[in-house]
């Protein structure tokens, strides 16, 4: 009995791979620490996480480009508590749709000409989200449309 235990101890000490994958539970048995079921669960959880991440990225990356009049949501429309860029677009039915631009460096750089009641015709590229009927656009590019 003592001889068998000594041989296993030497084998485990000489081979670090076996030492990391197995533990000695009884004198004559080696038990795997990572069972096949644990490996399967880990792989399935990893694949599910990657699938969710790729779907979320694919849905969020749909950029749109809109053209309309940009006004200040506080000074002109009196709809927001603080100054915020709002692009007003007329849809196919002739109804005005407001896109509230999310505050970022691009949005802030384009705000000065419209604050205080002015308006500017612009083309905005970015991603749109909608919550409770309010459309919010995160701009990646704002271009002023030059009148001919």
C-alpha contacts under 8 A as a table, 3 or more apart, distances in Angstrom:
res1	aa1	res2	aa2	distance
1	X	4	X	5.41
1	X	5	X	6.53
2	X	5	X	5.26
2	X	6	X	6.21
3	X	6	X	5.12
3	X	7	X	6.29
4	X	7	X	5.18
4	X	8	X	6.35
4	X	28	X	7.68
5	X	8	X	5.21
5	X	9	X	6.16
5	X	27	X	6.30
5	X	28	X	7.39
6	X	9	X	5.09
6	X	10	X	6.25
7	X	10	X	5.20
7	X	11	X	6.16
8	X	11	X	4.96
8	X	12	X	6.08
9	X	12	X	5.19
9	X	13	X	6.10
10	X	13	X	5.08
10	X	14	X	6.03
11	X	14	X	5.22
11	X	15	X	6.11
12	X	15	X	5.29
12	X	16	X	6.54
12	X	18	X	5.98
12	X	19	X	5.18
13	X	16	X	6.47
13	X	19	X	7.06
15	X	18	X	5.65
15	X	19	X	6.55
16	X	19	X	4.82
16	X	20	X	6.19
17	X	20	X	5.29
17	X	21	X	6.35
18	X	21	X	5.19
18	X	22	X	5.75
19	X	22	X	5.57
19	X	23	X	6.82
20	X	23	X	7.74
21	X	32	X	5.81
21	X	33	X	5.71
21	X	34	X	6.75
22	X	30	X	6.05
22	X	31	X	5.45
22	X	32	X	4.47
22	X	33	X	5.48
23	X	30	X	5.85
23	X	31	X	5.55
23	X	32	X	6.50
23	X	33	X	6.56
24	X	27	X	7.06
24	X	29	X	6.36
24	X	30	X	4.97
24	X	31	X	6.39
25	X	29	X	6.26
25	X	30	X	6.34
25	X	31	X	6.44
26	X	29	X	5.40
26	X	30	X	7.48
32	X	35	X	5.93
34	X	38	X	6.16
34	X	39	X	6.73
35	X	38	X	5.24
35	X	39	X	6.41
36	X	39	X	5.01
36	X	40	X	6.18
37	X	40	X	5.04
37	X	41	X	6.19
38	X	41	X	5.12
38	X	42	X	6.10
39	X	42	X	5.11
39	X	43	X	6.13
40	X	43	X	5.17
40	X	44	X	6.12
41	X	44	X	5.16
41	X	45	X	6.08
42	X	45	X	5.21
42	X	46	X	6.14
43	X	46	X	5.10
43	X	47	X	6.17
44	X	47	X	5.12
44	X	48	X	6.09
45	X	48	X	5.13
45	X	49	X	6.16
46	X	49	X	5.16
46	X	50	X	6.27
47	X	50	X	5.11
47	X	51	X	6.15
48	X	51	X	5.10
48	X	52	X	6.25
49	X	52	X	5.26
49	X	53	X	6.15
50	X	53	X	5.08
50	X	54	X	6.13
51	X	54	X	5.26
51	X	55	X	6.23
52	X	55	X	5.26
52	X	56	X	6.11
53	X	56	X	5.20
53	X	57	X	6.14
54	X	57	X	5.10
54	X	58	X	6.07
55	X	58	X	5.08
55	X	59	X	6.20
56	X	59	X	5.27
56	X	60	X	6.11
57	X	60	X	5.17
57	X	61	X	6.07
58	X	61	X	5.46
58	X	62	X	7.23
59	X	62	X	6.19
60	X	127	X	7.12
61	X	127	X	6.94
62	X	127	X	6.22
63	X	125	X	6.66
63	X	126	X	5.08
63	X	127	X	4.75
63	X	128	X	7.48
64	X	125	X	5.63
64	X	126	X	5.62
64	X	127	X	6.09
64	X	128	X	7.29
65	X	123	X	6.78
65	X	124	X	5.54
65	X	125	X	4.31
65	X	126	X	6.64
66	X	89	X	7.51
66	X	123	X	5.60
66	X	124	X	5.40
66	X	125	X	6.58
67	X	87	X	7.92
67	X	89	X	6.72
67	X	121	X	7.25
67	X	122	X	5.64
67	X	123	X	4.25
67	X	124	X	6.34
68	X	87	X	5.85
68	X	88	X	5.40
68	X	89	X	4.83
68	X	90	X	7.64
68	X	121	X	5.52
68	X	122	X	5.71
68	X	123	X	6.65
69	X	87	X	5.44
69	X	88	X	5.25
69	X	89	X	6.91
69	X	119	X	6.20
69	X	120	X	5.39
69	X	121	X	4.38
69	X	122	X	6.13
70	X	85	X	6.46
70	X	86	X	5.44
70	X	87	X	4.22
70	X	88	X	6.25
70	X	114	X	7.25
70	X	119	X	5.50
70	X	120	X	5.23
70	X	121	X	6.10
70	X	122	X	6.44
71	X	76	X	6.39
71	X	77	X	7.64
71	X	85	X	5.91
71	X	86	X	5.35
71	X	87	X	6.38
71	X	88	X	7.68
71	X	114	X	5.64
71	X	115	X	7.39
71	X	117	X	7.23
71	X	118	X	6.49
71	X	119	X	4.84
71	X	120	X	6.92
72	X	75	X	5.43
72	X	76	X	5.36
72	X	77	X	6.70
72	X	83	X	6.07
72	X	84	X	5.56
72	X	85	X	4.98
72	X	86	X	5.96
72	X	111	X	7.59
72	X	114	X	6.02
72	X	115	X	5.56
72	X	116	X	7.39
72	X	117	X	6.87
72	X	118	X	7.72
72	X	119	X	7.77
73	X	76	X	5.94
73	X	77	X	4.97
73	X	78	X	5.90
73	X	79	X	5.59
73	X	80	X	5.38
73	X	82	X	7.66
73	X	83	X	5.95
73	X	84	X	5.13
73	X	85	X	5.94
73	X	86	X	5.70
73	X	100	X	7.89
74	X	77	X	5.81
74	X	78	X	4.45
74	X	79	X	5.80
74	X	80	X	4.97
74	X	81	X	6.26
74	X	82	X	5.78
74	X	83	X	5.00
74	X	84	X	6.68
75	X	78	X	5.85
75	X	83	X	6.99
75	X	115	X	6.48
75	X	116	X	5.36
75	X	117	X	5.60
76	X	116	X	7.10
76	X	117	X	4.95
76	X	118	X	7.59
77	X	80	X	7.85
78	X	81	X	7.88
80	X	83	X	6.90
80	X	84	X	7.12
83	X	115	X	7.47
84	X	100	X	7.23
84	X	101	X	6.87
84	X	102	X	7.81
84	X	103	X	7.28
84	X	111	X	7.69
85	X	100	X	6.19
85	X	101	X	5.38
85	X	102	X	7.91
85	X	107	X	6.95
85	X	111	X	6.41
86	X	98	X	6.27
86	X	99	X	5.50
86	X	100	X	4.51
86	X	101	X	5.80
87	X	98	X	5.75
87	X	99	X	5.11
87	X	100	X	6.55
87	X	101	X	7.40
87	X	122	X	7.99
88	X	96	X	6.29
88	X	97	X	5.64
88	X	98	X	4.66
88	X	99	X	6.38
89	X	96	X	5.60
89	X	97	X	5.19
89	X	98	X	6.46
89	X	99	X	7.80
90	X	93	X	7.80
90	X	94	X	5.55
90	X	95	X	5.44
90	X	96	X	4.49
90	X	97	X	6.04
91	X	94	X	5.40
91	X	95	X	5.56
91	X	96	X	6.39
91	X	97	X	6.77
92	X	95	X	7.40
98	X	134	X	7.80
98	X	135	X	6.90
99	X	134	X	7.60
99	X	135	X	5.16
99	X	136	X	5.50
99	X	137	X	6.07
100	X	134	X	7.80
100	X	135	X	6.25
100	X	136	X	4.73
100	X	137	X	6.00
101	X	107	X	6.74
101	X	136	X	5.78
101	X	137	X	4.87
101	X	138	X	5.84
101	X	139	X	6.64
102	X	107	X	7.07
102	X	136	X	6.43
102	X	137	X	5.98
102	X	138	X	5.04
102	X	139	X	7.09
103	X	107	X	5.77
103	X	108	X	6.54
103	X	138	X	7.79
104	X	107	X	5.31
104	X	108	X	6.13
104	X	138	X	7.90
104	X	139	X	7.84
105	X	108	X	5.18
105	X	109	X	6.12
106	X	109	X	5.32
106	X	110	X	6.67
106	X	139	X	6.77
106	X	140	X	6.84
106	X	141	X	6.81
106	X	142	X	7.12
107	X	110	X	5.46
107	X	111	X	6.49
107	X	139	X	6.71
107	X	142	X	7.68
108	X	111	X	5.24
108	X	112	X	7.78
109	X	112	X	7.10
110	X	113	X	6.97
110	X	142	X	7.45
111	X	114	X	5.73
111	X	115	X	6.18
112	X	115	X	5.43
113	X	118	X	6.74
113	X	119	X	7.56
113	X	120	X	7.68
114	X	117	X	6.16
114	X	118	X	4.30
114	X	119	X	5.07
114	X	120	X	6.68
115	X	118	X	6.22
120	X	144	X	7.18
121	X	144	X	6.11
121	X	145	X	5.56
122	X	142	X	6.72
122	X	143	X	5.55
122	X	144	X	4.40
122	X	145	X	5.14
123	X	142	X	5.87
123	X	143	X	5.19
123	X	144	X	6.37
123	X	145	X	6.62
124	X	139	X	6.48
124	X	140	X	7.71
124	X	141	X	5.80
124	X	142	X	4.56
124	X	143	X	6.43
125	X	139	X	5.70
125	X	140	X	5.75
125	X	141	X	5.17
125	X	142	X	6.53
126	X	137	X	6.16
126	X	138	X	5.30
126	X	139	X	4.27
126	X	140	X	5.03
126	X	141	X	6.89
127	X	137	X	5.53
127	X	138	X	5.34
127	X	139	X	6.80
128	X	135	X	6.65
128	X	136	X	5.64
128	X	137	X	4.39
128	X	138	X	6.49
129	X	135	X	5.83
129	X	136	X	5.29
129	X	137	X	6.39
130	X	133	X	6.12
130	X	134	X	5.53
130	X	135	X	4.44
130	X	136	X	6.08
131	X	134	X	5.39
131	X	135	X	6.64
131	X	136	X	7.98
139	X	142	X	6.94
